[in-house]
Amino acid sequence: LMQSGRPTMLVYTACGSFMICGFESGMLQIWNTASLTHVKTLSAHTECVNGLASSPKDALYPPRFVSCGVDQTLRVWHSQGWILE
């Protein structure tokens, strides 16, 4: 599952149920923290992922996370369903 190159960033979702790992390849991998199983791979950026941030646990909106890359793009993802906003 590590075919995405070297990991560059790691963040937990606010609920703590998932880890999001960013890679040199621009890919993101979502992992379940309880079972340590791979949930999904997302094609996020065309170059290295160099930033990840999760919305706060007590946010008044559905959970999201943001990824940014060396490709100078910023992506907002829904943490429920892993869909790009």
C-alpha angles and dihedrals in degrees: 000000000000093000087115091084127246119346114247105175139022130189135167121226114247092256090053093230096112140039120209116205123194122205141203088250092062093251126130125211123201117209131188106234096206097052098022089228127146110250106178145342119222127198096224110155141011091229139028119322106237103170141035130174133173126213115252119270094241096047116141091229134062114287117275140166133208128220127191130189144196084255085077094245130128120206128194115206132189110236090212106071095358093250125161112243 
